[in-house]
Amino acid sequence: MSPKSNSEEVTILVVDDERDIADLYSTWMDEEYDVRTAYGAQEALEKADETVDVVFLDRQMPEMNGDEVLETLRERSLDCRVVMVTAVDPDFDIVDMPFDDYLTKPVMLEDLYEAVDRMLNRENYDERMQEFFSLAAKKATLEAEKDYVELQGNEEYERLESEVEELREEADRTVADVSEAEDFETLFQEFPGDA
């Protein structure tokens, strides 16, 4: 998915089996974005296509839960960002889930807009940086939910922490390499040779 310019319409898919919540979120975002609303898993899968940029997905739904919808979206290789929006308190099972961000209800208007902005801004980065942002969001979500003792004794969290640190170091090296290259180029622009 390439970053959207201001002139391009951003398409949001809101998925929640609670009609009032789905309609509220859709109404809130309808002025800024092209919004589709799905009141269940099957409808969500029907409305999800290559034109969708961001999916707000509830985890607790009858017939098929949000985790299963998420897996199906990823199996289809749809190039969209998925934000879980749910009353389910996050647990260590989120570490291996392929979502991009996690919002715990109640969610306000500004939370949704900020999430869309974050998801669209991530499109400016390569796959590794997007993975970093996704893992960092999971880490922050768990740290907000769990106490220190729970975190330190958990293998999934320790693996997540290690992956985040590895990607952070990789990003730091990339930034340093780019900075050095730009400094080198700037040096020659400021001091052109006689040739």
Buried (B, 14 or more C-beta within 10 A) or exposed (E): BEEBEEEEEBBBBBBBBBEEBBBBBBEBBEEEBBBBBBBBBEBBBEBBEEEBBBBBBBBBBEEBBBBBBBEBBBEEEBEBBBBBBBEBEBEBEBBEBEBBBBBBBEBEEEBBBEBBEBBBEBBEBEEEBBBBBBBBBBBEBBEEBBEEEEBEEBEBBEEBBEBBEEBEEEBEEEEEEEEEEEEEEEEEEEEEEEE
